[in-house]
């Protein structure tokens, strides 16, 4: 796994300029290729029609006006209007097409990125600040659309334009064309020089923006912590440092960026001068007519215009590549926990859970679990106890296959869970985690998350079962009370009750409670326990808790320490054994007595 | 458009934030005018050059006769272009510098504003929304300075200088051409009316999408636990689609106006041709005059074409800056009183509640009613009560996160609102229920409130909170980086680090909000022990569920429905036979029954 990242660290990007990214990008374009080709043709036609305009104007000046032929003049004026009218319509159609295409491309990339993020394991989210993930989904994707749609079309149009002009110039005069073209190597060298600088520079910009976003997100979420530690000044300094990094890297990047257009402009004027001078010399030798010089000079300015436009697109491209790279890096992030090929649906779970020599480590070389084996019969309630950090949460996380085991097997009803689809497995499990996450929305929405099509009665029943009904009814709008982000209006215990109701509503075959009731007071917990007991009948459950009153009645208690199960049995058996559990239990009694 | 009143207009606000870069900004404006005038002048020389060549061609004269003039003109053309190019570059960089300067200033100001807000603000604005304002919306402001304003100056310069030139040549023809301009303004203002609200909606959709994505990322564990990936995808797809469609609609608005603007811009050369042609025929102008007009007609037409784009971008800026200014000019309700007394030193630690009542603004019922108690310096006060009885609200009044509706909260005999907030909070160590760690090293997290801590001290506080053992067992020890919100650590581990963080500032008042709920009993015993033996004086206010925690307190407050129903020490309360003694029986009795 990649090392953990913080807001202070730039994300590394080792890959050199990668053509693979462009190929990946082309996959997004492919879908809209017909529309884009259509837009291209329409643009080309529009440009071709536009070429008629100078002809009509010329005719008016050369013929109609000298002859004082007003009707002819007005006819030509009418023709001009027609030409413009047609090209405006063409431009309109192209714009309509391309607005759809470019917005659809953003939409597609963002959709895929989001879908991919849903597949990524916990580890991915644990290893980096969330602000750094967020900036990719929202800000970066916004940046790249124009490059992939209009940028591409314009490059092709300008290319066609350029090739046509070169052909015209070659027809007029080969030697003079070479004079015009002699600017090209300079241009190529210039752009190459810029490119290397720009790529790194824009990568730095994206890195620093990502850092800023990470810090911002953490500190908005943690504003209360900042305030209680009166760290505002310190934080403002850090933020200012990050913002300054953004400013400096930006200024550095635009230093090259803004050079492209003036640079090409400068090269082009030098070439024009060269045309005149060499024309004079050649004309002096009598080999060129002045008309040729004039023609070439006018083509030369038309030769450099598309190049300048392409320079701008090129700039844009370099800028956006830095973002595109990040997007495709995320899309290329390996999905470590995924459905196997041809994975079957998990059959309705009866509830037998077995571990067979399960070894597991979060980081290579640091085994958390070593050859853990146990069997749980359907309907049993199992308590996991032991010191913090011993691996209790890890065991329950493996049952839901949030991580893959290093070796060994996790079986449910005799079925290896790595052989079934994740959705079919997890949708039958109810997992309540330590950190009870509340979504913004109403209390009802939050409970509904457990079963999207539940009726109001079902919701209320679940809430009653976990003793949440009374406090919910006491709130301003009852079940329709908005709980705001992270449930900021609720106490921790209330949050736990709501997420408990959510889990109960999902009607799981296997229930996993990971310190689910730690913030709930003892009386409420006791009442909750009664409701829960009726619900647990016939369901397998795993409970991690420190309050021994919660654990005492379980069918099987496993004491977890040193990467394995050191003791297992019922409360009475373990008490008789006078081992670890006995010590844990008696120490708690001593405390109270 | 409905506009909230801010102390400054949008542009006034921008100007204010250009502080320090204003001269550069004005210079940049002049620079823009300069290079645009140069853009009109340079073609003049290349035209003369071409004229010389064509005359030579027509009259079959050798060019050599005029070589001096030609070289002179070539030199002027190259030199002026190079000069223009340099001006362009410097000008662009000046705009970048000004816009980055303003961006930097506003961003810092916004950040500071956000982090000093009160709780009401945080429950009003969602994280993703605030982030959009500080990033995406602010970028629209930057773009406005770096690009939109420049384009406006550019268009104006071109338009005005070309107009002046035209009027000098022929007033009548110039009038015919320039008189079309108001039509463009009319169209563009119509456009503004239509597109303004669209941009507003667009900013909202962007913020909405950001919020959805942000919540999904933060809640990724719950999403996986319920296998709700598909549901989340659908939900995000809706906001993604919404954003796309609004974006398309916004751009389509311009397409409704675009044909008219484009036709008017294109009409200019036609009008020139027709009117100019008639004028030539009537002998009012010469062919030379006509050529001069036709060569510069683009300098009138292009600014007109630009107007739509400029207006579009300007509306984007307006919508974005409205969102930013909303935060920029927002004021928290809980602020330092003007006559707040500074108290830089250490507090004694006496905490007193005097008939405090409290109700959340959007709440139906009072949370706290007539709470009175005193915690003398060095005492331990335990608060116990059912879920949602108001314990957390109570302790949040001490650092002034909320203010009572009636009654007083006093520290060292002085009402808390009379202190400078920073002084007050620096003396309070609070470990919250909802543990929030930063993605930083464990050491960085512990020393969050006391940055100057040595490694030994960090370890000492980790020992106090019984965290040193598990930290030592980690391969990188105190340098281990914990994920955002401390993911990767168990609940108990997070709580212990948050406790160490609160202890590390050596608070005179330590508030623990159920900080050991996820810690096993053995560890809790250790923590209780070290809390009784801290090496600095400290008043402790502890919310707890376990009798083992409350047992040693000097005073126990039992809270029910926002009122203190019992208070006293463990012995007294057990003897009194009320709620507390029932609780003791419940916790103890349970264990006894099963132990037998």
Interface residues (C-beta under 8 A of the other chain):
Chain A: X4 X5 X6 X7 X8 X53 X57 X60 X61 X64 X65 X68 X70 X73 X74 X76 X77 X80 X81 X84 X85 X88 X89 X91 X92 X95 X96 X99 X100 X103 X104 X106 X107 X110 X111 X114 X115 X117 X118 X119 X122 X125 X126 X127 X128 X129 X130 X131 X133 X134 X135 X137 X138 X139 X142 X209 X212 X213 X214 X216 X217 X218 X219 X220 X221 X222 X223 X224 X225 X226 X227 X228 X229 X230 X231 X232 X234 X235 X236 X239 X240 X243 X244 X246 X247 X250 X251 X254 X255 X258 X259 X261 X262 X263 X265 X266 X269 X270 X272 X273 X276 X277 X279 X280 X283 X284 X289 X290 X291 X293 X294 X297 X362 X363 X366 X385 X386 X387 X388 X389 X392 X393 X400 X402 X422 X423 X425 X426 X427 X429 X431 X432 X433 X434 X435 X437 X439 X440 X449 X450 X452 X471 X474 X475 X476 X484 X485 X486 X488 X489 X490 X491 X492 X493 X494 X495 X497 X499 X502 X506 X515 X518 X519 X520 X521 X522 X523 X524 X526 X546 X547 X548 X549 X552 X571 X575 X584 X585 X587 X588 X589 X591 X592 X593
Chain B: X46 X49 X50 X53 X54 X56 X57 X62 X63 X64 X67 X70 X74 X77 X78 X81 X82 X84 X85 X86 X88 X89 X92 X93 X96 X97 X100 X101 X103 X104 X107 X108 X111 X112 X114 X115 X116 X117 X119 X122 X123 X126 X127 X128 X130 X131 X132 X134 X135 X136 X206 X209 X210 X211 X213 X214 X215 X216 X217 X218 X219 X220 X221 X222 X223 X224 X225 X226 X227 X228 X229 X230 X231 X232 X233 X236 X237 X240 X241 X243 X244 X247 X248 X251 X252 X255 X258 X259 X262 X263 X266 X267 X269 X270 X273 X274 X277 X278 X280 X281 X287 X290 X294 X360 X362 X363 X364 X365 X384 X385 X386 X387 X388 X391 X392 X399 X401 X421 X422 X425 X426 X428 X430 X432 X433 X434 X436 X438 X439 X440 X448 X449 X451 X470 X473 X475 X481 X483 X484 X485 X487 X488 X490 X491 X492 X493 X496 X501 X505 X514 X517 X518 X519 X520 X521 X522 X523 X525 X545 X546 X547 X548 X551 X583 X584 X586 X587 X588 X590 X591 X592 X594 X595
